[in-house]
Amino acid sequence: IATHTRSSPSASRMTRSDEDRYIGWDAWGPWSECSRTCGGGASYSLRRCLNGGSCDGINIRYRTCSNMDCPAESGDFRAQQCSAHNDIKYQGVTYEWFPSPYDPSAPCALRCQTKGRSLTVELAPKVLDGTRCRADAFDMCISGVCQEVGCDRQLASGAREDNCGVCGGDGSTCRA
């Protein structure tokens, strides 16, 4: 014997809102284009909260991309961003801009200095994604925050070179 029960509209609404509370996140979207064509950049993927904004977790994730080295003639990425301001007047004067020395208090700000170093200015609060935070590491700025990048050029991998210079090695391959 088959039975058929009819649910009331209010019961249906209650069930639907209970369902919505537990739905959570939509699927991750496609990866964006890489922020750089070489030298290590960043790509992101977004997802949407289906609960009207009450999901746990993050709605954006990042990964590294275009990790092959840039040709030497392409120059430093931070220097390119500084020189992009060469044709823009700063306080009524046009300057030739170069990256200022590394500032650990603001590694992802675009701080540039004039030729002759008479003036140092923050030309932008954030450098472009994929800009190195430090010259001596693969760590890169993403959305204005310095993110750790391992020697394998992957975000937050924790990979380090051993004392033999091998990425992720255990020190057993050194030759005397």
C-alpha positions as CSV (number, residue, x, y, z in Angstrom):
1,I,0.0,0.0,0.0
2,A,1.5,3.3,-1.0
3,T,0.8,6.3,1.1
4,H,1.0,9.9,0.1
5,T,1.4,12.7,2.6
6,R,1.0,16.3,1.7
7,S,3.3,18.8,3.4
8,S,2.1,22.2,4.2
9,P,3.8,25.3,2.8
10,S,5.0,26.3,6.2
11,A,6.6,22.9,6.8
12,S,8.2,23.1,3.5
13,R,9.7,26.6,4.3
14,M,11.0,25.3,7.6
15,T,12.6,22.3,6.0
16,R,14.2,24.5,3.3
17,S,15.7,27.0,5.8
18,D,17.0,24.1,7.9
19,E,18.6,22.7,4.7
20,D,20.1,26.0,3.8
21,R,21.8,26.3,7.2
22,Y,23.8,23.1,6.4
23,I,24.4,23.6,2.7
24,G,27.7,25.6,3.3
25,W,29.9,26.4,0.4
26,D,29.4,26.2,-3.3
27,A,32.1,24.4,-5.3
28,W,35.4,26.2,-5.9
29,G,35.4,28.2,-9.1
30,P,38.0,28.0,-11.9
31,W,41.5,29.3,-11.3
32,S,42.2,32.8,-12.4
33,E,44.9,33.7,-14.9
34,C,48.4,33.9,-13.4
35,S,49.4,37.3,-12.1
36,R,52.7,36.9,-14.0
37,T,54.0,35.1,-17.1
38,C,57.3,34.1,-15.4
39,G,59.3,34.5,-12.2
40,G,56.5,33.1,-10.0
41,G,53.0,34.5,-9.8
42,A,49.7,33.8,-8.1
43,S,46.4,32.5,-9.2
44,Y,43.2,32.4,-7.2
45,S,39.9,30.5,-7.0
46,L,36.7,31.7,-5.4
47,R,33.7,30.0,-3.9
48,R,30.4,31.4,-2.6
49,C,28.7,30.8,0.7
50,L,25.2,29.4,0.0
51,N,24.0,30.3,3.5
52,G,23.8,34.1,3.0
53,G,27.2,34.7,4.5
54,S,27.4,32.4,7.5
55,C,29.9,29.8,6.3
56,D,33.0,28.7,8.2
57,G,36.3,28.9,6.3
58,I,37.7,31.0,3.4
59,N,36.1,32.0,0.1
60,I,39.4,32.5,-1.8
61,R,42.4,30.2,-2.2
62,Y,45.7,30.8,-3.9
63,R,48.4,28.8,-5.7
64,T,51.7,29.6,-7.4
65,C,52.0,29.6,-11.2
66,S,54.4,30.6,-13.9
67,N,57.3,29.5,-11.7
68,M,60.0,29.4,-14.5
69,D,62.6,32.1,-14.2
70,C,62.1,35.3,-16.3
71,P,64.7,36.2,-18.9
72,A,67.5,38.3,-17.3
73,E,66.6,41.2,-19.6
74,S,63.1,41.5,-18.2
75,G,64.4,43.0,-15.0
76,D,63.2,42.9,-11.5
77,F,59.3,42.8,-11.0
78,R,59.3,45.4,-8.2
79,A,61.6,47.7,-10.3
80,Q,59.1,47.4,-13.2
81,Q,56.3,48.5,-10.9
82,C,58.3,51.5,-9.6
83,S,59.3,52.6,-13.1
84,A,55.6,52.5,-14.2
85,H,55.3,55.7,-12.1
86,N,58.1,57.5,-14.1
87,D,55.6,59.3,-16.3
88,I,53.2,60.2,-13.4
89,K,53.8,63.5,-11.6
90,Y,54.4,63.2,-7.8
91,Q,53.7,66.5,-6.1
92,G,53.9,68.2,-9.4
93,V,57.3,66.8,-10.4
94,T,58.2,63.8,-12.7
95,Y,60.8,61.5,-11.2
96,E,62.7,58.3,-12.3
97,W,61.8,55.7,-9.7
98,F,63.7,52.7,-8.4
99,P,62.8,50.2,-5.7
100,S,63.9,51.3,-2.2
101,P,65.9,48.9,0.0
102,Y,63.8,46.1,1.6
103,D,61.7,47.3,4.5
104,P,60.7,44.4,6.8
105,S,57.9,46.4,8.3
106,A,56.1,46.7,4.9
107,P,57.5,44.0,2.5
108,C,54.4,44.2,0.3
109,A,54.1,48.0,-0.1
110,L,55.5,49.5,-3.3
111,R,58.2,51.8,-1.8
112,C,60.3,53.5,-4.4
113,Q,63.1,56.0,-4.3
114,T,64.2,58.6,-6.8
115,K,67.4,58.4,-8.7
116,G,70.0,59.8,-6.3
117,R,67.9,58.6,-3.4
118,S,66.8,62.0,-2.3
119,L,63.2,60.9,-2.0
120,T,61.6,57.6,-0.8
121,V,57.8,57.2,-1.2
122,E,55.2,54.5,-0.9
123,L,53.7,54.7,-4.4
124,A,51.1,52.0,-3.7
125,P,50.0,50.2,-0.5
126,K,50.3,46.8,-2.3
127,V,52.7,45.5,-4.9
128,L,51.2,43.3,-7.6
129,D,50.6,39.6,-6.7
130,G,53.7,37.5,-7.2
131,T,56.2,40.2,-6.3
132,R,58.9,38.8,-4.0
133,C,58.7,39.9,-0.4
134,R,62.4,39.5,0.0
135,A,65.2,39.3,-2.6
136,D,66.7,36.2,-0.9
137,A,63.6,34.0,-0.8
138,F,60.8,32.8,-3.0
139,D,58.2,34.2,-0.6
140,M,55.7,36.4,-2.5
141,C,53.1,39.1,-1.8
142,I,49.5,38.1,-2.4
143,S,46.8,40.7,-1.8
144,G,49.3,42.8,0.1
145,V,50.4,40.0,2.5
146,C,53.8,38.2,2.4
147,Q,53.1,34.5,1.9
148,E,55.7,31.8,2.5
149,V,56.8,29.9,-0.6
150,G,59.1,26.8,-0.3
151,C,62.1,26.1,-2.4
152,D,59.7,23.9,-4.5
153,R,58.0,27.2,-5.3
154,Q,54.7,26.1,-3.8
155,L,52.8,28.2,-1.3
156,A,53.2,27.1,2.3
157,S,54.8,23.8,1.4
158,G,57.5,24.3,4.0
159,A,60.1,22.8,1.6
160,R,63.7,24.0,2.4
161,E,67.1,23.4,0.9
162,D,69.3,21.0,2.9
163,N,72.9,21.7,3.6
164,C,73.7,20.2,0.2
165,G,71.5,22.7,-1.6
166,V,68.9,20.1,-2.4
167,C,65.3,21.2,-2.1
168,G,63.5,18.9,0.4
169,G,66.7,16.9,0.8
170,D,68.0,15.2,3.9
171,G,71.7,16.2,3.6
172,S,72.7,12.7,2.3
173,T,73.7,13.8,-1.2
174,C,76.6,16.1,-0.4
175,R,79.9,15.3,-2.1
176,A,83.2,16.0,-0.2
